[in-house]
Amino acid sequence: MKRILIKNGLVMNRQFDTEQKDILIEGKTIRDIRADLHADGAEVIDAAGKIVMPGLVDTHRHVWESILRHIGTDWSLPQYLENIYYGNLGSQLSTEDMYIANLWGALEALDAGVTTLFDYSMLETPEHADAAIKGLEDAGIRAVFAHGVSGRGEYWDRESEKRHPAEDARRVKKEYFQSEDQLLTMALGVRGPEFSAWETAVDDIKLAAELDAIASMHIGFGAWGPHDRSITRLNEAGLLTDRLNLVHVNRIQLEEYRLIAESGASLSVTPEVEMMMGHGYPATGQLHRHKGLVTLGVDVVVSTAGDLFTQMKFALQAERARQNEQILDRGEMPEQLGLTVKDVLAFATRDGAKALGLGHKTGTLEPGMEADITIIDPSSFNLHPLNQSPAGAVVQSARPENVDTVLTAGRIVKQNGRLVKDVSRLREQVAQASENVFLRQHKNREVNAD
């Protein structure tokens, strides 16, 4: 069994305090964490002066969009939906494009210290599902693959009665996700009651329960969020449980945040995209004050980069600004800030892992946990000197280029600031796949115009 010894790092504990210690990894498992460890024959990683932290956990990302980067930087939410869904770009990927997109997007996450992500997929055929899973697998990331539906319009109408493709979901579960002892696990990316008919949403959630899978849905945002009262309806139907991952939830009735917290359902906040596109103000503090399970995601990489450092900072400052403004409106000055960097680190690690059903494997650095580890080099201008504030440095100042080393389940995927996997050929394939998608869209528009 391969052994790795991380020496003299500033190791983060569950409270995100650091102390100089060593970490011994055997196979995929952390065996010991303490000072002055020795292990004959182990590969040694010198982490002296470096921050050794749990790998970051992204609970909502459309990974396949990595090949459509930058096209949505000026899009509102309606523009995004029109360009990606309803038979447009999202349905134009070949199976090879899907494989390349998921591989590239997952490698981007690993390069930025994200060791676990939730991939909310869009699938035109069963073969697209196979290709998406293969891309995640070949990247070497820990991922929850959310089996999704087609991007065609008949699926995304608010009155759509088309059910989730259950036959293929059952096939995928049987072929790929029979073991709990693997990096990839399964969820369902359902449309929920705001992108399908109520009866459809109920059936889709029940399908997820049948498959013992988390059901993730975009819900409670935009102009319809306050009026649909979807959270109340789910609660009254007995469907609001800890097996739901609720994405955005910016604009619901205030009492509904209490219902979410009491149910154990998780919230994926994607603060940058939400503030940009018009979902509503990030709901971070609204759920956090009820001690609900808040997590973070990147969401759409057509509009922003795929790193969680940016999202941690957006979530923190947006919530601080909201709370500070309320105090200022009372004619007072804020005496202290209502959300801390350690709160946000919990959202991006420990709480994210719990939300995805992986809290027994990842999210913290402790003996017995699997070794999902991100090592930050603080020697650059933006991080040096640390001044005894590693948690603050990670949340407020770190960037992907500060990520020195990344391990997933004890396997080194990035070392000395570079991915282990050679991506030179892949880079060319990504460019070609991107071009192919836009060409198909253009041809389809010409055909429809005729």
C-alpha positions as CSV (number, residue, x, y, z in Angstrom):
1,M,0.0,0.0,0.0
2,K,1.5,3.3,-1.1
3,R,2.3,5.7,1.7
4,I,2.7,9.5,1.5
5,L,4.0,11.7,4.3
6,I,3.2,15.4,4.3
7,K,5.8,17.1,6.5
8,N,5.7,20.3,8.6
9,G,2.6,21.8,7.1
10,L,0.3,24.3,8.7
11,V,-2.5,21.7,9.1
12,M,-6.1,22.9,9.4
13,N,-8.3,21.2,12.0
14,R,-12.2,21.1,12.1
15,Q,-12.3,24.7,13.5
16,F,-9.9,25.9,10.7
17,D,-7.1,26.7,13.2
18,T,-3.7,25.6,12.1
19,E,-0.7,24.0,13.8
20,Q,2.5,22.6,12.3
21,K,2.0,18.9,12.0
22,D,2.7,16.0,9.7
23,I,0.0,13.8,7.9
24,L,0.6,10.2,7.1
25,I,-1.5,8.8,4.3
26,E,-1.8,5.0,3.6
27,G,-3.5,4.2,0.3
28,K,-6.4,6.6,0.2
29,T,-6.8,7.1,4.0
30,I,-5.3,9.5,6.5
31,R,-3.8,7.3,9.2
32,D,-2.2,9.9,11.5
33,I,-1.9,13.6,12.0
34,R,0.7,14.8,14.6
35,A,4.1,16.4,14.8
36,D,7.3,14.5,14.0
37,L,5.9,11.5,12.2
38,H,8.2,9.1,10.4
39,A,7.3,6.4,7.8
40,D,10.0,4.4,6.1
41,G,9.6,4.2,2.4
42,A,6.9,6.8,2.2
43,E,6.9,9.5,-0.5
44,V,7.6,12.8,1.3
45,I,5.9,16.1,0.5
46,D,7.6,19.0,2.1
47,A,4.9,21.4,3.2
48,A,7.0,23.6,5.5
49,G,5.3,27.0,5.8
50,K,2.4,25.9,3.6
51,I,-1.3,25.8,4.4
52,V,-2.6,22.2,4.4
53,M,-6.4,22.2,4.3
54,P,-9.3,20.0,3.3
55,G,-10.0,19.9,-0.4
56,L,-12.7,22.4,-1.4
57,V,-16.2,21.1,-2.2
58,D,-18.3,22.6,-4.9
59,T,-22.0,21.6,-4.5
60,H,-23.3,23.0,-7.8
61,R,-21.6,23.2,-11.2
62,H,-22.6,22.6,-14.8
63,V,-19.2,21.0,-15.6
64,W,-19.9,20.5,-19.3
65,E,-20.1,24.2,-19.9
66,S,-16.3,24.4,-19.6
67,I,-16.0,24.3,-23.4
68,L,-18.4,27.4,-23.7
69,R,-16.4,29.6,-21.5
70,H,-16.9,33.4,-21.5
71,I,-19.9,33.6,-23.8
72,G,-22.3,34.5,-20.9
73,T,-20.3,37.3,-19.2
74,D,-23.1,39.8,-20.1
75,W,-26.1,37.5,-19.9
76,S,-29.1,37.9,-17.6
77,L,-30.8,34.8,-16.4
78,P,-33.4,34.8,-19.2
79,Q,-30.7,35.3,-21.7
80,Y,-28.7,32.3,-20.2
81,L,-31.8,30.1,-20.3
82,E,-32.6,31.1,-23.9
83,N,-29.0,30.5,-25.1
84,I,-28.3,27.3,-23.3
85,Y,-31.7,25.5,-22.9
86,Y,-34.7,25.2,-25.2
87,G,-32.8,23.3,-27.9
88,N,-29.9,25.7,-28.2
89,L,-26.3,25.3,-27.1
90,G,-26.9,22.7,-24.4
91,S,-28.3,20.2,-26.8
92,Q,-25.5,20.6,-29.4
93,L,-22.7,18.5,-27.8
94,S,-21.7,15.2,-29.3
95,T,-20.8,12.4,-26.9
96,E,-17.1,13.2,-27.6
97,D,-17.7,16.9,-26.8
98,M,-19.3,15.9,-23.6
99,Y,-16.4,13.7,-22.5
100,I,-13.9,16.4,-23.3
101,A,-16.0,19.1,-21.6
102,N,-16.3,17.1,-18.4
103,L,-12.7,16.1,-18.3
104,W,-11.5,19.7,-18.9
105,G,-14.0,21.2,-16.4
106,A,-13.1,18.7,-13.7
107,L,-9.3,19.3,-14.2
108,E,-10.0,23.0,-13.9
109,A,-11.6,22.3,-10.5
110,L,-8.7,20.2,-9.4
111,D,-6.2,22.8,-10.5
112,A,-8.0,25.3,-8.2
113,G,-8.0,23.0,-5.2
114,V,-11.5,21.7,-5.6
115,T,-11.3,18.0,-4.8
116,T,-15.1,17.3,-4.9
117,L,-17.8,18.7,-7.1
118,F,-21.5,18.2,-7.9
119,D,-21.9,17.9,-11.6
120,Y,-25.5,18.9,-12.6
121,S,-25.5,17.5,-16.1
122,M,-27.6,18.0,-19.2
123,L,-28.0,14.8,-21.2
124,E,-29.4,14.2,-24.7
125,T,-28.9,10.5,-24.9
126,P,-27.7,7.6,-22.6
127,E,-24.4,7.8,-24.5
128,H,-24.0,11.4,-23.3
129,A,-24.3,10.1,-19.7
130,D,-21.6,7.5,-20.3
131,A,-19.3,10.2,-21.8
132,A,-19.9,12.6,-18.9
133,I,-19.1,10.0,-16.3
134,K,-16.0,8.9,-18.2
135,G,-14.7,12.5,-18.2
136,L,-15.1,12.9,-14.5
137,E,-13.5,9.5,-13.9
138,D,-10.5,10.2,-16.1
139,A,-9.9,13.5,-14.4
140,G,-9.4,11.7,-11.0
141,I,-11.8,14.0,-9.1
142,R,-14.3,13.1,-6.5
143,A,-17.6,13.9,-8.0
144,V,-21.3,13.5,-7.5
145,F,-22.7,12.9,-11.0
146,A,-26.2,14.4,-11.2
147,H,-28.0,12.5,-14.0
148,G,-29.9,15.2,-15.8
149,V,-32.4,15.7,-18.6
150,S,-32.3,17.0,-22.2
151,G,-31.8,20.7,-22.8
152,R,-34.7,20.7,-25.2
153,G,-37.6,23.0,-24.5
154,E,-40.2,20.4,-23.9
155,Y,-38.4,19.4,-20.7
156,W,-38.0,22.9,-19.2
157,D,-41.5,24.5,-19.6
158,R,-43.1,25.3,-16.2
159,E,-46.0,23.0,-17.1
160,S,-43.8,20.2,-18.5
161,E,-45.3,16.7,-17.8
162,K,-42.2,14.9,-19.3
163,R,-40.7,12.8,-16.5
164,H,-37.1,12.3,-15.8
165,P,-35.7,9.6,-18.0
166,A,-36.1,6.9,-15.4
167,E,-35.0,4.0,-17.5
168,D,-31.6,5.5,-18.2
169,A,-31.2,6.7,-14.6
170,R,-31.7,3.2,-13.4
171,R,-29.2,1.9,-16.0
172,V,-26.6,4.4,-14.9
173,K,-27.1,3.5,-11.3
174,K,-26.7,-0.2,-12.0
175,E,-23.7,0.2,-14.4
176,Y,-21.6,2.8,-12.5
177,F,-22.8,3.3,-8.9
178,Q,-23.2,0.0,-7.2
179,S,-20.3,0.5,-4.8
180,E,-19.9,3.1,-2.1
181,D,-16.1,2.6,-2.2
182,Q,-15.4,4.8,-5.2
183,L,-14.7,8.4,-6.1
184,L,-17.9,8.9,-8.1
185,T,-21.4,8.7,-6.6
186,M,-24.8,9.4,-8.2
187,A,-27.5,12.0,-7.8
188,L,-30.4,13.2,-9.9
189,G,-30.4,16.7,-11.4
190,V,-34.2,17.2,-11.5
191,R,-36.1,20.3,-12.7
192,G,-38.2,20.7,-9.6
193,P,-41.6,22.4,-9.4
194,E,-40.5,25.7,-11.0
195,F,-39.2,24.1,-14.3
196,S,-41.9,21.4,-14.6
197,A,-45.4,20.6,-13.6
198,W,-45.9,19.8,-9.9
199,E,-46.8,16.2,-10.5
200,T,-43.7,15.8,-12.6
201,A,-41.5,17.2,-9.9
202,V,-43.0,14.9,-7.3
203,D,-42.4,11.8,-9.5
204,D,-38.8,12.9,-10.2
205,I,-38.1,13.4,-6.5
206,K,-39.6,9.9,-5.8
207,L,-37.4,8.4,-8.5
208,A,-34.3,9.9,-6.7
209,A,-35.5,8.3,-3.5
210,E,-35.9,4.9,-5.3
211,L,-32.3,5.2,-6.5
212,D,-31.1,6.3,-3.0
213,A,-29.8,9.5,-4.7
214,I,-29.8,13.1,-3.7
215,A,-32.3,15.2,-5.8
216,S,-30.9,18.6,-6.8
217,M,-33.0,21.4,-8.2
218,H,-32.9,25.1,-9.1
219,I,-35.7,26.6,-7.0
220,G,-37.0,29.7,-5.3
221,F,-35.4,32.5,-7.3
222,G,-36.2,35.1,-9.9
223,A,-39.5,36.9,-10.2
224,W,-41.5,33.8,-9.6
225,G,-39.7,32.7,-6.4
226,P,-41.7,34.7,-3.8
227,H,-45.1,33.7,-5.3
228,D,-44.7,30.0,-6.1
229,R,-44.0,29.1,-2.4
230,S,-42.4,25.9,-3.7
231,I,-40.6,25.2,-0.4
232,T,-43.9,25.3,1.5
233,R,-45.5,23.0,-1.0
234,L,-42.6,20.5,-0.8
235,N,-42.8,20.6,3.0
236,E,-46.5,20.0,3.1
237,A,-46.1,17.1,0.7
238,G,-43.5,15.5,2.9
239,L,-40.8,15.9,0.3
240,L,-38.6,18.5,2.0
241,T,-35.9,16.2,3.5
242,D,-32.1,16.0,3.9
243,R,-32.0,14.2,0.5
244,L,-32.8,17.5,-1.3
245,N,-30.1,19.9,-2.6
246,L,-31.8,23.2,-3.2
247,V,-29.9,25.6,-5.6
248,H,-30.2,29.4,-5.2
249,V,-33.4,29.9,-3.1
250,N,-32.8,33.6,-3.2
251,R,-36.4,34.9,-3.2
252,I,-38.7,32.8,-1.0
253,Q,-40.8,33.8,2.0
254,L,-38.6,34.4,5.0
255,E,-40.3,31.7,7.1
256,E,-39.5,29.1,4.4
257,Y,-35.8,29.3,5.3
258,R,-36.7,27.9,8.7
259,L,-38.5,25.0,7.0
260,I,-35.4,24.3,5.0
261,A,-33.1,24.3,8.1
262,E,-35.4,22.1,10.1
263,S,-35.7,19.6,7.2
264,G,-31.9,19.1,6.8
265,A,-32.1,20.0,3.1
266,S,-29.0,21.8,1.9
267,L,-28.7,25.1,0.1
268,S,-26.2,25.6,-2.7
269,V,-25.4,29.3,-2.9
270,T,-23.7,30.4,-6.2
271,P,-23.2,34.0,-5.2
272,E,-21.4,35.5,-8.2
273,V,-23.7,34.2,-10.8
274,E,-26.8,34.9,-8.7
275,M,-25.8,38.6,-8.2
276,M,-24.9,38.9,-11.9
277,M,-27.8,37.2,-13.6
278,G,-30.7,38.3,-11.6
279,H,-31.6,35.3,-9.5
280,G,-31.8,37.5,-6.4
281,Y,-29.5,38.4,-3.5
282,P,-27.5,35.4,-2.2
283,A,-29.4,33.7,0.6
284,T,-26.3,32.8,2.6
285,G,-27.2,34.5,5.8
286,Q,-31.0,33.9,5.6
287,L,-30.4,30.1,6.1
288,H,-27.3,30.4,8.2
289,R,-29.2,32.3,10.9
290,H,-31.5,29.3,11.3
291,K,-28.4,27.0,11.5
292,G,-29.3,25.5,8.1
293,L,-26.8,23.7,5.8
294,V,-25.2,26.3,3.6
295,T,-22.8,25.3,0.9
296,L,-21.2,27.0,-2.1
297,G,-21.0,26.4,-5.9
298,V,-19.6,28.0,-9.0
299,D,-22.7,27.2,-11.2
300,V,-22.2,28.3,-14.8
301,V,-18.7,28.5,-16.1
302,V,-20.0,30.3,-19.2
303,S,-20.0,33.4,-17.0
304,T,-17.2,32.9,-14.5
305,A,-14.1,30.9,-13.6
306,G,-14.4,27.5,-12.0
307,D,-12.7,28.2,-8.6
308,L,-14.2,28.4,-5.2
309,F,-11.9,31.1,-3.8
310,T,-13.9,33.6,-5.8
311,Q,-17.2,32.2,-4.5
312,M,-16.1,32.2,-0.9
313,K,-15.2,35.9,-1.2
314,F,-18.4,36.8,-3.0
315,A,-20.5,34.9,-0.4
316,L,-18.7,36.5,2.5
317,Q,-18.8,40.1,1.3
318,A,-22.3,40.0,-0.1
319,E,-23.7,38.8,3.3
320,R,-21.6,41.2,5.2
321,A,-22.8,44.0,3.0
322,R,-26.5,43.0,3.6
323,Q,-26.1,42.9,7.3
324,N,-24.1,46.1,7.5
325,E,-26.6,47.9,5.4
326,Q,-29.4,47.0,7.8
327,I,-27.3,48.4,10.7
328,L,-26.5,51.6,8.8
329,D,-30.2,52.0,8.0
330,R,-30.8,52.2,11.8
331,G,-28.3,55.1,11.9
332,E,-25.7,53.0,13.6
333,M,-22.2,51.7,12.6
334,P,-21.5,48.0,12.5
335,E,-19.4,47.1,15.6
336,Q,-18.5,43.7,14.3
337,L,-19.0,41.6,11.1
338,G,-21.8,39.0,11.2
339,L,-20.2,36.3,9.1
340,T,-16.6,35.1,9.5
341,V,-14.0,33.6,7.2
342,K,-14.2,30.3,9.2
343,D,-18.0,30.2,8.6
344,V,-17.3,30.4,4.8
345,L,-14.5,27.8,4.9
346,A,-17.0,25.5,6.6
347,F,-19.5,26.1,3.7
348,A,-16.8,25.3,1.2
349,T,-15.4,22.1,2.8
350,R,-17.1,20.3,5.8
351,D,-20.7,21.4,5.1
352,G,-20.4,20.9,1.4
353,A,-19.3,17.3,2.0
354,K,-22.1,16.7,4.4
355,A,-24.7,18.1,1.9
356,L,-23.5,15.6,-0.8
357,G,-23.7,12.6,1.6
358,L,-19.9,12.5,1.7
359,G,-19.2,13.9,5.2
360,H,-18.0,10.5,6.4
361,K,-15.3,10.5,3.7
362,T,-14.2,14.0,3.0
363,G,-14.5,17.7,4.1
364,T,-12.1,17.5,7.1
365,L,-8.5,16.4,7.8
366,E,-8.8,13.7,10.4
367,P,-7.5,10.1,10.8
368,G,-9.8,7.7,9.1
369,M,-11.0,10.2,6.5
370,E,-10.0,9.8,2.9
371,A,-7.1,12.1,1.9
372,D,-8.7,14.9,-0.1
373,I,-6.1,17.6,0.6
374,T,-5.2,21.0,-0.9
375,I,-1.9,22.6,-0.1
376,I,-1.6,26.3,-0.5
377,D,1.8,28.0,-1.0
378,P,1.7,31.4,0.8
379,S,5.0,32.7,-0.5
380,S,3.5,34.9,-3.2
381,F,2.7,38.7,-3.0
382,N,-1.0,38.2,-2.3
383,L,-0.5,35.8,0.6
384,H,2.8,36.7,2.3
385,P,3.1,37.3,5.2
386,L,0.3,35.2,6.8
387,N,0.5,36.9,10.1
388,Q,-1.1,33.9,11.9
389,S,-4.3,34.2,9.8
390,P,-4.2,31.2,7.4
391,A,-8.0,30.9,7.3
392,G,-8.3,34.6,6.4
393,A,-5.6,34.2,3.8
394,V,-7.4,31.4,2.1
395,V,-10.8,33.1,1.9
396,Q,-9.9,36.7,1.3
397,S,-6.7,36.5,-0.7
398,A,-6.0,33.1,-2.2
399,R,-6.2,32.3,-5.9
400,P,-5.9,29.1,-8.0
401,E,-2.3,29.9,-8.8
402,N,-1.5,29.6,-5.1
403,V,-2.5,25.9,-5.0
404,D,0.7,24.0,-4.8
405,T,-0.4,20.4,-4.3
406,V,-3.8,18.5,-4.5
407,L,-4.6,15.0,-3.5
408,T,-7.9,13.1,-4.1
409,A,-8.3,9.9,-2.1
410,G,-4.6,9.8,-1.5
411,R,-3.6,10.2,-5.1
412,I,-1.5,13.3,-6.1
413,V,-3.2,15.1,-9.0
414,K,-1.3,18.4,-8.7
415,Q,2.2,18.9,-7.5
416,N,4.6,21.8,-7.4
417,G,2.0,24.1,-8.9
418,R,1.2,21.9,-12.0
419,L,-1.3,19.2,-12.8
420,V,0.2,15.8,-13.0
421,K,-1.9,15.0,-16.1
422,D,-0.4,16.4,-19.4
423,V,-3.2,18.6,-20.9
424,S,-1.3,19.9,-24.0
425,R,-3.2,17.6,-26.4
426,L,-6.5,18.1,-24.4
427,R,-6.2,21.8,-24.8
428,E,-6.4,21.4,-28.6
429,Q,-9.4,19.0,-28.3
430,V,-11.2,21.5,-26.1
431,A,-10.8,24.3,-28.7
432,Q,-12.1,22.0,-31.4
433,A,-15.0,20.7,-29.4
434,S,-16.0,24.3,-28.6
435,E,-15.9,25.2,-32.3
436,N,-18.0,22.2,-33.2
437,V,-20.8,23.1,-30.8
438,F,-21.1,26.6,-32.2
439,L,-21.0,25.3,-35.8
440,R,-23.8,22.9,-35.1
441,Q,-25.9,25.6,-33.5
442,H,-25.4,27.8,-36.6
443,K,-26.4,25.0,-38.9
444,N,-29.5,24.3,-36.9
445,R,-30.5,27.9,-37.0
446,E,-30.1,27.9,-40.8
447,V,-32.2,24.8,-41.1
448,N,-35.0,26.2,-38.9
449,A,-34.9,29.5,-40.8
450,D,-35.6,27.6,-44.0
